[in-house]
């Protein structure tokens, strides 16, 4: 499972395809799974990156307050 540590919190992400980067950011309370129908189409033309926001899905909430 690909993760990256940002500000002391582990975040889950996926990258699909190649080309210019396209970052898909889900709304409040949903994770990367919300993009499952769009990723195949976008990844034919872009390096499509999706992630689970802090405290959602496979990403940690962490111990510091979210502001």
N, C-alpha and C positions, 0 to 999 in steps of 0.2 A: 504494500500500500504506500504510494508516494506521499510524503509529508514534508513540510518545511517548518522550521521554527522561526516565529516572528514575535518579537517583544515578549519572549519567554513562554509562548503558547504554541503547541503543535497544531498545524492546520493541514487538513487533507486536501489534495488537489489531483486532478487528472489533466493530461495534455494529449490532444489528438490531432493528427494531421501535420502538415508542414506549411511554411509560408509566413506571411506577416501574422503577428499575434492578435488574437481576438479573445478578450477576457469577458466571460459571461458571469454576471453577478446576480445571484438570486435575491429575491425580496426577503423581508423579515419572516423568520420562522420556517423557511424551506432551504434545502441544501442543493447540492449539485445535481441530484436526481431530477430536478424540475426540468433540466435541459435535455433529457435523454432523447427526445424526438428531434431536436434541432442539431445536436452535435454531429451526427453523420453527414448532414448536408453542409454545415459550415466547415467541417474538417476536410472537405474536398478542396477547399480554396484557402484555408487559413490554418495556422497552428491554434487550435481552439482549446482554451484553458477554462476549466470549471473548478470550483472549490466549495468546500463546506465552510460557512462562516463560523466564527468563534462560538462554541457551545452548540453547534448544530451538526447532526450526522456523525461523521468520524473525526471531527475536530474537537480539540479540548476547549473547555470553558475557561480554564485557568483560574488562578486565585486572586488576581488583581481585578478591581472593579472595571466594568466596561463603561466608558464615558462617550 
